[in-house]
Amino acid sequence: MTLAITLVTPNGVWGSTDHRLTTYPGGRLVTDSSVKHVVIRCHDGSALLSYTGLGRVGRLDVSEWMRGVLRGQSRTLDETLIDLSQQATACFGAEAKALGVFHVFLAGAFLGGEPWAVEIKNLRQPSAFWTGGIHAQFETAAIRVRDSVVMGAGSGWDAVSTKDRELLNKVSNRKPRNPEDFMRLLGDVNQRAADRIKSRPRSVSRSCTVVFMPPEGDGIQRGWYGPDEERHLAPVDLSHMLFGIDLGEVSRTILKDFQDIREGRISDEEFGRRVEKAGKKSVEPKGRHSGDVTPT
């Protein structure tokens, strides 16, 4: 279970995701450090994606799985979202249907400088041509944003108060003096929603990561928001795709080995070798197959 909120405006995209991962259906706490977003930069645009539903594919958080299946090729933004939908169908569509888990990717995107709101989901509305409910196939719906769009998903979305929903809709039509104003607001809304959930453990963590993506796709800002006593749980993974390169793969190696080289436990040459190896892995696709899944 989770809470994902995305604001799509002509001034930028703001996305908030909590960090909690629990088992399904038991609700046992797995971790409070799960990364549930990916920033994707393409040559014709950029997107900030978050998700709710399945939390892991095999041993990979879905955010890491996303980076794995998408890396290695510089695609257009449209090609990227199409490939993500196809890979989700192939890798865990059948498992999600069997478990009865509604999974959705929320995306705020800029294509040719224009803002778009996108959903990639395995839930169909009933019609004269097919039955509604959860399907094995993921489908995409997108709208061009004129003023602003507020998207929310996950069990935590039901816990967001009417007052906070009205506030999000109201402020999203304004241009903030500073992007951090909206980032703090989303952090506060996440914490208030978590506090409203009575189940133990809660299905939503009180802490969250908020990302701001400007229209041009550069100058990404990230912030951790939550109680000070949970700050040690803040994830450090850089969930960012740049023209088909998984920057998270390289940054993980640098963060892991930096302390070793600073304290002399490995040589400069060894550090360089590891970074080079991580660089090669950052463009090698992985995870494009089915595996065990963990709802979140």
C-alpha positions in Angstrom: 0.0 0.0 0.0 1.2 3.5 -0.5 0.3 7.1 -1.2 1.3 8.8 -4.4 0.3 12.4 -5.3 1.3 14.2 -8.5 0.6 17.8 -9.4 0.9 18.6 -13.1 1.0 22.3 -13.9 2.5 24.6 -16.6 5.0 25.7 -14.0 6.3 22.2 -13.4 5.5 18.8 -12.0 5.6 17.9 -8.3 5.3 14.3 -7.1 5.2 12.9 -3.6 5.6 9.2 -2.7 5.7 7.5 0.7 8.4 4.9 1.6 6.4 2.0 3.2 6.4 -1.5 1.8 4.2 -4.1 3.4 3.2 -7.7 2.6 -0.1 -8.6 1.0 -2.6 -9.5 2.3 -1.1 -9.7 5.8 0.1 -6.1 6.0 3.5 -7.0 7.6 6.0 -4.2 7.5 8.9 -4.9 5.0 10.6 -1.5 4.9 10.2 2.2 5.3 12.9 3.1 2.8 11.4 2.1 -0.5 11.9 4.5 -3.5 8.7 4.8 -5.5 9.5 7.3 -8.2 11.6 7.6 -11.3 12.6 10.7 -13.2 13.0 10.1 -17.0 14.7 12.5 -19.3 14.4 12.0 -23.1 15.6 14.2 -26.0 12.1 15.4 -26.6 10.8 15.7 -23.1 10.8 14.5 -19.5 8.5 12.7 -17.0 8.2 12.1 -13.3 6.7 8.7 -12.6 5.4 7.2 -9.4 3.4 4.1 -8.7 1.2 2.2 -6.3 0.1 -1.4 -6.2 3.0 -3.8 -6.6 6.1 -2.8 -4.7 8.7 -5.3 -5.9 9.4 -7.5 -8.9 11.5 -10.3 -7.6 14.1 -8.6 -5.3 13.9 -5.3 -7.0 11.7 -2.3 -6.0 9.5 -1.5 -8.9 11.4 1.8 -9.3 14.7 -0.1 -9.8 12.9 -2.6 -12.1 11.7 0.4 -14.2 15.2 1.8 -14.6 16.4 -1.7 -15.5 14.0 -2.4 -18.3 14.2 1.1 -19.8 17.9 1.6 -19.7 20.3 1.0 -22.6 18.4 2.8 -25.3 17.6 6.5 -25.9 13.9 6.6 -26.7 11.4 9.4 -27.2 9.1 10.1 -24.3 6.2 8.4 -26.0 8.3 5.3 -26.8 9.4 5.2 -23.2 5.9 5.2 -21.8 4.7 2.6 -24.4 7.6 0.3 -23.6 7.0 0.7 -19.8 3.3 -0.4 -20.4 4.3 -3.3 -22.5 7.0 -4.4 -20.0 4.6 -4.2 -17.1 2.1 -6.4 -18.9 4.8 -8.9 -19.8 6.6 -9.0 -16.5 3.9 -8.9 -13.9 0.5 -8.3 -15.5 -0.7 -11.8 -15.0 0.6 -11.9 -11.4 -1.2 -8.7 -10.5 -4.4 -10.0 -12.0 -4.1 -13.2 -10.1 -3.5 -11.4 -6.8 -6.3 -8.9 -7.5 -3.9 -5.9 -7.2 -4.7 -2.6 -8.9 -1.4 -1.2 -10.1 -1.0 2.3 -11.6 1.9 4.4 -12.8 1.2 8.1 -12.5 3.2 10.4 -14.7 3.5 14.1 -15.0 5.3 14.9 -18.2 6.5 17.7 -20.5 6.5 17.0 -24.2 7.6 19.8 -26.4 7.2 22.1 -23.5 3.6 21.2 -23.0 2.4 19.5 -19.7 0.7 16.2 -19.8 -0.9 13.9 -17.1 -0.6 10.2 -17.8 -1.9 7.0 -16.2 -0.6 3.5 -17.0 -2.9 1.0 -15.2 -4.3 -2.5 -15.2 -7.8 -1.4 -14.3 -10.5 -1.1 -16.9 -13.9 0.6 -16.6 -16.7 -1.7 -17.8 -18.1 -1.0 -21.3 -20.2 -2.6 -24.0 -17.0 -4.3 -25.3 -15.3 -5.7 -22.2 -15.8 -6.3 -18.5 -14.4 -4.0 -16.0 -11.9 -4.8 -13.2 -8.3 -5.8 -13.0 -6.8 -7.1 -16.2 -3.4 -8.6 -17.1 -2.8 -5.9 -19.7 -1.7 -2.4 -18.8 -3.3 0.5 -20.7 -2.3 4.1 -21.0 -4.5 7.2 -20.8 -3.1 10.7 -21.2 -4.5 14.3 -21.2 -2.9 17.6 -22.1 -3.0 19.9 -19.1 -4.4 23.4 -19.6 -4.5 24.7 -16.1 -3.5 22.0 -13.6 -4.3 18.4 -12.7 -4.0 16.7 -9.3 -3.6 12.9 -9.4 -3.6 10.6 -6.4 -3.4 6.9 -5.9 -2.9 4.2 -3.3 -4.7 3.3 -0.1 -3.4 6.5 1.4 -5.3 8.6 -1.2 -8.6 7.6 0.6 -7.0 9.0 3.8 -6.3 12.4 2.3 -9.0 14.7 3.8 -11.4 16.7 1.7 -9.8 19.9 3.1 -6.4 18.8 1.8 -7.8 17.7 -1.6 -9.4 21.1 -2.0 -6.1 22.8 -0.9 -4.1 20.8 -3.5 -6.5 21.7 -6.3 -6.5 25.4 -5.2 -2.8 25.9 -4.9 -1.9 23.9 -8.1 -3.5 26.7 -10.1 -1.0 29.1 -8.7 2.7 29.7 -9.5 4.6 29.2 -6.3 7.2 31.8 -5.2 9.5 28.9 -4.7 9.1 25.2 -5.8 9.9 24.2 -2.2 6.6 25.7 -1.1 4.6 23.0 -2.9 7.2 20.4 -1.9 6.6 21.2 1.8 2.8 21.1 1.3 2.9 17.7 -0.3 5.1 16.5 2.6 2.6 17.8 5.1 -0.4 16.2 3.3 1.4 12.9 3.2 2.0 13.0 7.0 -1.6 14.1 7.8 -2.9 11.2 5.6 -0.7 8.7 7.3 -1.8 9.9 10.7 -5.5 9.4 9.7 -4.9 5.7 9.0 -5.9 3.6 12.0 -4.5 0.2 10.9 -1.3 -1.0 12.6 1.1 -1.0 11.0 -0.1 1.9 8.9 -0.2 1.3 5.1 1.5 4.6 4.5 4.7 5.9 6.0 4.7 9.3 7.7 7.7 10.3 5.7 7.9 10.8 2.0 10.1 11.9 -0.9 8.9 14.9 -2.9 10.4 15.7 -6.3 10.0 18.8 -8.4 10.6 18.6 -12.1 10.8 22.0 -14.0 9.2 22.2 -17.5 12.6 22.0 -19.2 13.5 18.8 -17.3 16.7 20.2 -15.8 17.2 21.4 -12.3 15.4 18.5 -10.6 14.9 19.0 -6.9 14.3 16.3 -4.3 13.4 16.5 -0.7 12.7 14.2 2.2 9.8 15.2 4.5 8.8 13.6 7.7 9.3 13.3 11.5 12.9 13.9 12.6 12.9 10.5 14.3 12.5 8.8 10.9 15.2 10.8 9.1 17.7 7.8 9.4 15.3 5.9 7.1 15.5 8.4 4.3 16.4 6.5 1.0 19.5 7.6 -0.8 18.9 5.9 -4.2 19.1 8.3 -7.1 16.1 7.2 -9.2 16.9 9.0 -12.5 17.1 8.0 -16.1 19.1 10.2 -18.5 18.7 9.4 -22.2 18.7 5.7 -21.5 21.4 5.8 -18.8 20.5 4.6 -15.3 22.2 7.2 -13.1 21.2 5.3 -10.0 23.5 2.5 -10.9 26.6 4.8 -10.9 25.5 6.8 -7.9 25.0 3.7 -5.8 28.6 2.6 -6.5 30.0 6.0 -5.7 28.0 6.4 -2.5 28.9 2.9 -1.4 32.6 3.1 -2.1 33.4 6.7 -1.4 33.9 6.1 2.3 36.3 3.2 1.5 38.5 5.3 -0.8 38.5 8.2 1.6 39.7 6.1 4.4 42.2 4.2 2.3 40.6 0.8 2.2 40.6 0.7 -1.6 42.9 2.4 -4.1 42.1 5.1 -6.6 42.5 2.5 -9.3 40.1 0.1 -7.7 37.6 2.8 -7.2 37.9 3.8 -10.9 37.5 0.2 -11.9 34.3 -0.1 -9.9 32.9 3.1 -11.3 33.7 2.0 -14.8 31.9 -1.3 -14.2 28.9 0.5 -12.8 28.9 2.8 -15.9 28.7 -0.3 -18.2 25.9 -1.8 -16.1 24.0 1.5 -16.3 23.2 0.9 -20.0 22.6 -2.9 -19.8 18.9 -3.7 -19.7 17.8 -6.1 -17.0 14.6 -7.3 -15.5 12.7 -7.7 -18.8 11.1 -11.0 -17.6 8.6 -12.2 -15.1 9.3 -12.7 -11.4 7.8 -12.8 -8.0 5.9 -9.7 -7.0 5.2 -8.0 -3.7 2.2 -5.6 -3.4 2.8 -2.4 -1.6 
